[in-house]
Amino acid sequence: MKRITGHSDPASASATPSTAARAAEPRHAPDHARLALGFADDAGTTRLMRRQHFGPLRVQKPLYPEDPSICHAIIVHPPGGIVGGDQLSITAEVGVGANALLTTPGAGKWYRANGEVSRQTVRLKADAGATLEWLPQETIFFDAADVRMEHEVELAADAAYIGAEILCFGRTASGERFTTGAVGQRTAIRRGGKLLWFEQGQLEAGAMHGPLSLDGQTVCGTLIVVGDGMDGALLGRLRETIGALQLEGRSGATLMKQVLVARYMGQSSLAARAWLHAAWAVLRPAALQREAAIPRIWNT
C-alpha cells in the first residue's frame, strides 16, 4: 500500500481541494475498478504480458530504468482520489525468474466516506526465483474517510518481496486533522505455502492519540522484506543508517528469519519518505541482489 499533494508538508498542501469542498460536491455512483497484471521472463527480459483493466485503473507502459531484467509498472488512478463507496482491486503475478516493481505517480487520496466504506484489495504473487516490489507513494486519509484495505502476498519458496507504505492521517499543514473516520487493514504474506506474516487492525480517529495506537503522530511508515540473505549484521546496518539521518519521529526494525519489518512514526511525510528511501537502499541489495535505483516518478 503512495502522491505528495495534500499531506503534512506545506509545499504541496494547496494543490488538493479541501475536505469541505469535497463534501459540497455532488455524490457520484461508486467506482468499481480492477487491474490485473502479469509479468514473465523472456530470455532475460521481464515483459508485461498481461494487462487487463476495468474502470479507472491503468498501467500505461512498462518501463526499464534499471535494466531489461526488471520491469517497472506505474499504476495510475485517473480520478486522482477515492471517495465513499469506491472499490479498487489490483492483482499482479510475476512469473518464474521475472522481476517487477510496482509504484504510483503520486499520493493516493482517500476522501470522506459520505456514509459509505471505500475498499482496496491488493493480491500479489511471485513464482519461483521471481522478485516483486510493491512501493506506492504516500497514502493520505482525509477527515471522515472510512477505508478498508486488504493486502495478500503469495511467494514461491525462493521468491523475494519488498512492500512498503506511508500513511498520512489528515493534512496537518493545512490545519486539517483526521478527527473522525476509520482505517482498517489486513496483511498476509506466505512463502512456500507457509504463513510468515499476518497482521490486522482498525484505527479509529478518536483513538489515534493512545499509546497503543499512533501516540499522537499523524504519519506512519512500514517496510516489509521477505527473502534470504538477511541476518543480524544487516539489521545492525539498517539501524545505523536510519539513526544517522537524525529524523524527527521514531523508528525501529525487527528481523524474524525470512522477514524483516521496519516502522516509522512522525509528523512529516517528507521525513517518512527519507526514512523509507534509506531503508530500501540498505535492504534491497541484500534481499534482491540489486542496488536501489530511485524511480524517476518519485522525484516529479
KELOKE-304976 format. One record per atom (N, C-alpha, C): x, y, z. Coordinates in steps of 0.05 Angstrom, whole numbers, plus 5000, padded with zeros to 4 digits. Each point is the difference from the previous one (the first is absolute). Layout:
N
XYZ
...
***
This chain:
300
501149725000
498950285000
500850205000
503950884955
498850175002
501450075021
498551044912
498749925024
500850175024
501450204995
500950185021
497850205007
498450084981
498150215004
498249955024
499950205018
498149995022
500949865025
502549945003
500949875024
500950205020
501649925020
500650185022
502250204995
501050024976
502150194994
498950224983
500750265006
498750224989
500450044970
502149894989
500750064972
497849934981
498449795007
498049904981
497250025011
499650125024
497449995013
497950144984
500750204984
498050164987
499049874974
501249784991
499449894974
497549825000
499049925023
497849825002
497550145011
497649954989
497650135011
499749945029
498950195015
499549965028
497949795005
500049895024
497949805006
497350124999
499750265008
497450134999
499050034971
501950064982
499350024972
499149734989
501349795008
499249744991
497249935010
499550085025
497449935011
497750144985
500650234989
498050154985
499449904972
501849824990
499749904973
497649805000
498749984977
497849804997
501149725004
498549835013
500849735004
499849844973
502049834995
500149864975
499549705005
499449864978
499849715003
502849895005
500249825020
502749905007
501449874976
502650044999
501749874980
500749725009
499849814981
501049735005
502149954979
502550015009
502249994981
501849755006
500849874978
501749765003
502350024981
502349905009
502449994983
501449745005
500649854979
501449755002
502550014982
502349945012
502650014986
501449735002
501449944979
501649755000
502750054986
502249935014
502750044990
501349734995
501749984979
501349754994
502950064990
501749815006
502850024990
500249914971
501350164983
500349934972
503050034994
501449785004
502950004994
501550225014
499450045025
501450205016
498650285001
497950034985
498450255001
497349945013
499350165020
497349975012
498050164984
498049864990
498050144983
497350005014
498550214996
497350025009
498249864980
499349755006
498649834982
496950025003
499150095023
497250025005
499450275012
498050134988
499250275010
497050034995
498449935019
497150014997
498950205021
498150174991
498950195019
497050044995
498750075021
497250085000
499750245018
498950224989
499750245015
502750155002
500150205017
502350195000
502549905014
501249804990
502749915009
501549924975
502550094997
501549964976
503049965006
501449874982
502950014998
500550084971
501350234996
500250114973
502149854983
502449955011
502049854985
502149895019
501249784993
502249895016
502550174997
501450045022
502450165000
502449835009
502550084990
502449855007
502250205007
499750145022
502150205008
502549875011
499949755008
502449875011
501349834978
498749784992
500949834978
497749834992
500249864977
497749854990
498949785018
501649925019
499149775017
497950085020
499750265005
497950095020
498250204987
497449955001
498050174988
498750175022
500050274995
498650185018
497350064988
497949985016
497350064991
498850215019
499050224988
498850225015
497049984998
498749955023
497149965001
498750285003
498350064981
498750264999
497049985007
499150175017
497150025006
499150274991
498950034975
499550264988
498250195017
498049915015
498550195015
501650165021
502349895008
501750155019
499349975029
497749875006
499349975028
497749805002
499749885024
497949805005
498050125020
497549984993
497950105018
498349775011
498250065017
498449795013
498649824981
500449745004
498749804984
501749894977
502250144993
501849904979
501349745008
500449824980
501249745004
502349964980
502449965010
502349964982
501149725005
500749864978
501249745002
502449984982
502349925010
502449984985
501249725004
500549864978
501449745002
502450014982
502249875008
502449994983
501349735006
500949874978
501549755002
502650034985
502249935013
502750014988
500949714996
500449934975
500649734992
502949915008
500649754994
502649885008
502350174989
501850085019
502450144993
499650294992
497650105001
499550284991
500250195025
500250264994
500450205021
498250244993
498450095020
498250234995
500050185024
499850264994
499650215021
497550154993
498150025019
497550144996
500050255018
499450234988
499850255015
497850174989
499850255009
497850184992
501350274994
498550174984
501250254992
499750225021
498549965021
499650215020
498649895024
499250185018
498749915025
497249904994
499249795013
497349904999
498350155021
497750104992
498450165017
497249875005
499449955025
497549885008
498350225014
497850074986
498350225010
497949905019
498350185010
498049945020
498149784991
498949865019
498549764993
497350054989
498750225008
497250054992
498249775006
500549875023
498349785009
500749734987
502049994983
500749744987
502949945003
500649745003
502749915004
501449974973
502550104998
501749964977
501949765005
500649864978
501749765004
502149984979
502349885008
502149934981
501149735007
500049834979
501149735003
502349964982
502349915011
502449954984
500849715004
500349864978
500949725001
502449964982
502249925011
502549984985
501149715002
501349914978
501149744999
502650004986
502049865011
502749984987
500749714999
500649904975
500749724996
503049955006
500849764994
502849915007
502150194989
501850095017
502250174992
499350284993
497550085004
499150274993
500450195023
500050264993
500050215020
497750204994
498850105021
497750184997
500350225021
499750254991
500150235018
497450164997
498750055023
497550165001
500750265015
500450214985
501150255011
498350244992
497550025007
498450234994
501050245016
499450244990
500750245014
497950045023
500150235013
498550045024
497049964996
498649925022
497149985000
499050215021
498250174991
498950215017
497149945006
499349995026
497249965009
498950275009
498150104985
498750255008
498149955023
499350215014
498249985023
497349874991
499049825017
497549864995
500249784979
502449924992
500349774982
499449755016
498849814986
499449745012
501049794980
502349875006
501549854980
500749725011
499849804982
500949735007
502049924978
502449905009
502149934981
500949715006
500149834980
501049735002
502449964982
502049875010
502549964985
500949715004
500049844979
500949725001
502249954981
502149865010
502349944983
500549705002
500349874977
500749714998
502649974985
502049895014
502749984989
500849704997
501449944979
501349744998
502249985022
501049765005
501849965022
502650164997
500850074975
502550144995
499450284988
497650095000
499350274990
500550205022
500450264992
500650215019
498050234996
499450145022
498050214999
500850235018
499550254990
500250245016
497450164997
498850075022
497650155000
500150235019
498950234992
500350245018
497450164998
499650165021
497850204999
500750235019
499050234993
500150245017
497250105002
498950015024
497250085005
500050275014
498550194989
499850275011
497150055008
499650065025
497350045011
499450305002
498550104981
499450294999
502250154986
499450264995
501950194987
500750215021
501849935017
500550185023
501150274992
501450024978
501150264991
497750194992
497749894993
497750164993
498150035023
500849915023
498350025024
497849795000
500249794984
498049804999
500949755014
498449905018
500749775017
498249774993
500949765007
498449764997
498549965026
497750135003
498650005025
497749815001
499049924977
497949804998
500649814977
499049765003
500549804979
501649775010
500749814982
501449765008
501449884976
502349875006
501549854980
500649725010
499049804986
500449735007
502049874981
501849845010
502049874982
500449715008
500549844979
500649715004
502249934980
502249885010
502349934984
500849715005
500349844979
500949725003
502149944979
502249885009
502249934981
500749715005
500049854978
500749725001
502449954981
501749815009
502349934983
500349695001
500049884977
500149714999
497649875014
497850144999
497549895011
499750055030
502150125013
499950055029
499450295006
498350045019
499350285008
502350115016
501350214990
502350125013
499250255015
498050144990
499350265013
497050044997
498850085022
497150075000
499550215021
498750214992
499150205019
497450134990
498450075019
497650144993
499250195023
498550204994
499150195020
498450224988
498850155017
498550234991
500650245017
500850224987
500750245014
497650194999
498850065023
497950195002
501250285005
498950204987
501150275003
500250095029
498049935015
499950095028
502149865018
501249794990
502049855016
502850044991
500550194981
502750034989
502050095021
499150145021
501950115019
500849795022
498849774999
500649805020
502849884997
501349925022
502749894998
500149734985
497849864997
500049754985
499250054971
499650264993
499350074972
502350164988
499550244991
502150174988
501250195020
499050005025
501150175021
500150294992
498050094985
499950284992
501450074974
501449814988
501450054975
497949994977
500650134978
498250014977
501049854975
502549915001
501149864977
501449745010
499549794986
501349755007
500949854975
502249865002
501149864977
500749715008
499749824981
500649725004
501549894976
502149855005
501549874979
500449715008
499149824982
500249715006
501649874978
502049855007
501849864981
499949715006
499549844979
500049715003
502149884980
501849855011
502049894982
502349875015
502049914986
502449885012
502250215003
502149945013
502350185002
499750225020
498149975018
499750205021
500949895027
501650155015
501149915025
500350235019
501249945024
500350205020
501850244991
502049944984
501750214990
498550194983
498249904983
498450174983
498150175017
498849885020
498350155018
501550235014
502449945009
501650215013
500750224981
500749934975
500650204980
497650184993
497649885000
497650154995
499550205023
500249905024
499650185023
502050235001
502549944993
502150205000
499450214978
499149914977
499450184978
497750195007
497949885011
497650165007
500850205022
501549915020
500850185021
501650234991
501749964980
501750224989
498350224987
497649944992
498350204987
499150225020
499849935025
499150185021
497350124993
498249834992
497350104993
498350045025
498250194998
498050035021
498149764999
499149915023
498349775000
501449765012
498849774998
501049755012
500049784979
502049835002
500149774981
501249765014
499549774988
501149755011
500049794979
501449785005
500149784980
500449735015
498849794989
500149745012
500549794979
501749815005
500649784981
499049745012
498449864983
498849745009
500649804978
502449884999
500849814980
499750114972
497849934985
499750084973
498650274997
499250125021
498550254999
501450225016
500350234988
501050245014
497850214998
499350125023
497950205001
501250265012
499750224987
500950265010
497650195002
499950175021
497850185004
501050285005
498350194993
500650295006
497450135009
500250195019
497850175008
501050285004
498550204990
500850275003
497850194991
500850254992
498150204993
500350094971
502149914986
500650094973
500349774980
498550024978
500349794980
502750034985
501250245000
502650024988
502149855016
499850025027
501849845017
499549714996
497549924998
499349714995
501249914974
499950174979
501149924974
503049975002
501450185014
502949985003
500749745015
498449945020
500449755015
499749764982
497850004984
499549774982
502249964979
500850224988
502149984979
502649905012
500750095024
502549915012
499849705008
497849925011
499649725007
500049824975
498750084979
499949854976
502849974987
501650215002
502749994989
501849805014
499449955026
501549805015
499049724995
497449974999
498849734999
499749884972
499750174980
499549894973
502449834990
502550105003
502249834991
500249735014
499349995025
500249755015
497849814992
497550104997
497849824994
499749934971
500650204982
499649974971
502549994984
502450035013
502550024986
500050214978
498850235007
499750224981
500250275015
501750184990
500350265013
497350154998
499550175019
497650165000
500350234980
498250014980
499950214980
497350145002
500150255011
497550145005
498550044974
497549914998
498450064976
499750294994
500350084975
500050284993
497350135008
497949854999
497350115006
499950105028
501649895019
500050105027
501050285003
501550094981
501250275002
498650214984
497649934989
498550194983
497650115016
***
